[in-house]
Amino acid sequence: MTDPEQVPDVDPDVDPDQLGPERLLAFSDGVVAIALTLLVLPLAELVPEAEEPTGSGLGILTDNLSLIGSFALSFVVIARFWAAHHRVFDGARRVGPAIVWVNTAWLFTIVVLPFPTEMVGTFPDDAFTLRFYVLMLFVSSGLLTVMTVLVRRTRTPDGDTPTRYAASGTTAGLLFVVVVVTLVVPQWGYWPLLLLFATGPVEGVLRRAIERRRASRGTVTRS
């Protein structure tokens, strides 16, 4: 007598069109790592180009400060976006097609970023290069904010959800201000990007404002 064929356990609540966030994060990590590697390639090419009797290692650095600066800036920005990307998926169980496609668009902005980065190093005073670079940062941050909203909608709402929404949009909001500034006064160059250092303080102010508003609503409800 043969044993009846065993039917694998299937969770009826799991949508077959969705997948675990681990696969999405692993793929995204690989793409981000490649983008970070591509950033340094223009710098590596400087060494054989500077090979001459009067050349020196110090000369390579001093003669290419704009290129080195653009590399450092983009490396920090991508690393920050990568960390924010991981925070977006904290506690997420499944991701649907919409999140996958928005994530793919975000990865596109990350992969493209080495291109305007090299443009910044080569044409540091060009207004179009400035706007193109800042716009790419804004689009990438905006897509992260969209992903945050989509992922939060798949989770059970909690009291901290409005605070997370506000925090997720802070960087995108500051970059939007930077885009506007570069369109109006491009002669300011890349200095408006220093606004990104205000991300933490602005997030703190928003969190406190949301918490005070929530507390006042709770007081009114109890009364």
C-alpha positions as CSV (number, residue, x, y, z in Angstrom):
1,M,0.0,0.0,0.0
2,T,1.5,3.3,-1.1
3,D,1.4,6.4,1.0
4,P,-0.8,9.2,-0.3
5,E,0.9,11.9,-2.1
6,Q,1.8,14.7,0.2
7,V,0.6,18.1,-0.7
8,P,3.0,20.9,0.2
9,D,1.8,23.4,2.8
10,V,0.6,26.6,1.1
11,D,-0.2,29.7,2.9
12,P,-3.5,31.0,1.5
13,D,-2.7,34.5,2.6
14,V,0.5,34.7,0.5
15,D,0.0,36.3,-3.0
16,P,2.0,34.2,-5.6
17,D,2.8,37.5,-7.4
18,Q,4.7,38.7,-4.3
19,L,8.2,37.7,-3.2
20,G,10.2,38.0,0.0
21,P,12.2,41.2,0.6
22,E,15.4,39.3,1.1
23,R,15.7,38.5,-2.6
24,L,15.0,42.1,-3.6
25,L,17.5,43.5,-1.1
26,A,20.2,41.0,-2.1
27,F,19.8,42.0,-5.8
28,S,19.8,45.7,-4.9
29,D,22.9,45.3,-2.7
30,G,24.8,43.8,-5.7
31,V,23.7,46.6,-8.0
32,V,24.7,49.3,-5.5
33,A,28.1,47.6,-5.0
34,I,28.7,47.7,-8.7
35,A,27.8,51.4,-8.9
36,L,30.2,52.2,-6.1
37,T,32.9,50.3,-7.9
38,L,32.2,52.2,-11.1
39,L,32.7,55.5,-9.3
40,V,36.4,54.9,-8.7
41,L,37.3,53.7,-12.2
42,P,38.0,57.3,-13.6
43,L,40.3,57.8,-10.7
44,A,42.2,54.6,-11.4
45,E,42.7,55.8,-15.0
46,L,44.5,58.9,-13.8
47,V,47.6,57.0,-12.8
48,P,48.8,55.7,-16.2
49,E,47.8,59.0,-17.8
50,A,50.1,60.9,-15.4
51,E,53.0,58.6,-16.0
52,E,55.8,60.9,-17.1
53,P,59.3,61.8,-15.8
54,T,58.1,64.9,-14.0
55,G,54.9,63.4,-12.6
56,S,54.2,62.5,-9.0
57,G,51.5,60.9,-6.9
58,L,50.9,64.2,-5.2
59,G,50.5,65.9,-8.6
60,I,47.8,63.4,-9.5
61,L,45.8,64.4,-6.4
62,T,46.3,68.2,-6.7
63,D,45.6,68.3,-10.4
64,N,42.3,66.4,-10.1
65,L,40.7,67.8,-7.0
66,S,37.3,68.3,-8.7
67,L,37.2,64.7,-9.9
68,I,38.2,63.3,-6.5
69,G,35.6,65.6,-4.8
70,S,32.8,64.4,-7.1
71,F,33.8,60.8,-6.4
72,A,33.7,61.3,-2.6
73,L,30.4,63.2,-2.7
74,S,28.7,60.5,-4.9
75,F,30.1,57.7,-2.7
76,V,28.7,59.2,0.4
77,V,25.3,59.9,-1.3
78,I,25.0,56.4,-2.6
79,A,26.0,54.9,0.7
80,R,23.4,57.0,2.4
81,F,20.7,56.0,-0.1
82,W,21.7,52.4,0.4
83,A,21.3,52.6,4.1
84,A,17.9,54.3,3.7
85,H,16.9,51.6,1.2
86,H,17.5,48.9,3.9
87,R,15.5,50.9,6.5
88,V,12.5,51.1,4.0
89,F,12.2,47.3,4.1
90,D,12.5,46.9,7.9
91,G,9.8,44.5,9.0
92,A,8.4,43.9,5.5
93,R,7.2,40.4,4.8
94,R,6.4,40.5,1.1
95,V,6.8,42.9,-1.8
96,G,4.5,43.2,-4.7
97,P,5.0,44.1,-8.4
98,A,4.6,47.8,-7.8
99,I,7.4,47.9,-5.2
100,V,9.6,45.8,-7.5
101,W,9.2,48.2,-10.4
102,V,9.8,51.3,-8.3
103,N,12.9,49.6,-6.8
104,T,14.1,48.8,-10.3
105,A,13.7,52.5,-11.3
106,W,15.6,53.5,-8.1
107,L,18.4,51.1,-9.1
108,F,18.5,52.7,-12.5
109,T,19.2,56.1,-10.9
110,I,22.0,54.5,-8.8
111,V,23.6,52.9,-11.8
112,V,23.5,56.1,-13.9
113,L,24.9,58.2,-11.1
114,P,28.6,57.5,-11.9
115,F,28.0,59.1,-15.3
116,P,27.1,62.6,-14.0
117,T,29.7,62.1,-11.3
118,E,32.4,62.0,-13.9
119,M,30.8,64.9,-15.7
120,V,31.0,66.9,-12.5
121,G,34.7,66.1,-12.2
122,T,35.4,67.0,-15.8
123,F,33.1,70.1,-16.1
124,P,32.9,71.4,-12.5
125,D,31.6,74.9,-13.6
126,D,29.0,73.8,-16.2
127,A,25.5,74.7,-15.2
128,F,23.9,71.8,-17.1
129,T,26.1,69.3,-15.4
130,L,25.2,70.8,-12.0
131,R,21.5,70.6,-12.7
132,F,21.7,67.1,-14.2
133,Y,23.6,65.8,-11.1
134,V,21.3,67.3,-8.6
135,L,18.2,66.2,-10.5
136,M,19.5,62.6,-10.5
137,L,19.9,62.8,-6.7
138,F,16.4,64.2,-6.3
139,V,14.8,61.5,-8.5
140,S,16.6,58.8,-6.6
141,S,15.6,60.1,-3.2
142,G,12.0,60.6,-4.4
143,L,11.8,57.0,-5.5
144,L,13.0,55.9,-2.1
145,T,10.1,58.0,-0.6
146,V,7.6,56.3,-2.9
147,M,8.9,52.9,-1.9
148,T,8.6,53.8,1.7
149,V,4.9,54.6,1.2
150,L,4.2,51.5,-0.8
151,V,6.0,49.2,1.8
152,R,4.2,50.8,4.8
153,R,0.8,50.2,3.1
154,T,1.6,46.5,3.1
155,R,2.1,46.5,6.9
156,T,-0.3,46.8,9.8
157,P,-0.7,50.6,10.5
158,D,0.9,51.6,13.8
159,G,1.2,54.9,15.7
160,D,4.7,55.5,14.3
161,T,3.6,55.4,10.6
162,P,3.1,59.2,10.1
163,T,6.5,59.8,11.7
164,R,8.2,57.4,9.3
165,Y,6.5,59.0,6.3
166,A,7.7,62.4,7.4
167,A,11.2,61.2,7.9
168,S,11.3,59.4,4.6
169,G,10.5,62.5,2.7
170,T,12.9,64.9,4.4
171,T,15.9,64.2,2.1
172,A,13.7,64.3,-1.0
173,G,12.3,67.7,0.2
174,L,15.7,69.2,0.8
175,L,16.9,68.0,-2.6
176,F,13.9,69.6,-4.2
177,V,15.0,72.9,-2.6
178,V,18.5,72.3,-4.0
179,V,17.1,71.6,-7.5
180,V,15.1,74.9,-7.4
181,V,18.2,76.8,-6.2
182,T,20.4,75.4,-8.9
183,L,17.8,76.4,-11.5
184,V,17.5,80.0,-10.2
185,V,21.1,80.7,-9.1
186,P,23.4,78.2,-10.7
187,Q,26.4,80.4,-9.9
188,W,26.2,79.0,-6.3
189,G,27.5,75.8,-7.7
190,Y,27.3,72.7,-5.5
191,W,27.2,74.6,-2.2
192,P,23.4,74.2,-1.8
193,L,24.0,70.4,-1.4
194,L,25.3,71.3,2.1
195,L,21.5,71.5,3.0
196,L,21.7,67.7,3.2
197,F,23.5,68.1,6.5
198,A,20.2,69.5,7.8
199,T,18.4,66.2,7.2
200,G,18.8,65.0,10.8
201,P,17.7,68.2,12.5
202,V,14.7,68.6,10.1
203,E,13.6,65.0,10.8
204,G,13.9,65.7,14.5
205,V,11.7,68.8,14.2
206,L,9.1,66.9,12.1
207,R,9.0,64.0,14.6
208,R,8.5,66.3,17.5
209,A,5.8,68.2,15.7
210,I,3.9,65.0,14.8
211,E,4.2,63.7,18.3
212,R,2.8,67.0,19.8
213,R,-0.1,66.9,17.3
214,R,-0.8,63.3,18.2
215,A,-0.7,64.1,21.9
216,S,-3.0,67.1,21.5
217,R,-5.5,64.9,19.5
218,G,-5.4,62.3,22.3
219,T,-6.1,65.0,24.9
220,V,-9.1,66.3,22.9
221,T,-10.4,62.7,22.4
222,R,-10.2,61.9,26.2
223,S,-12.0,65.1,27.1
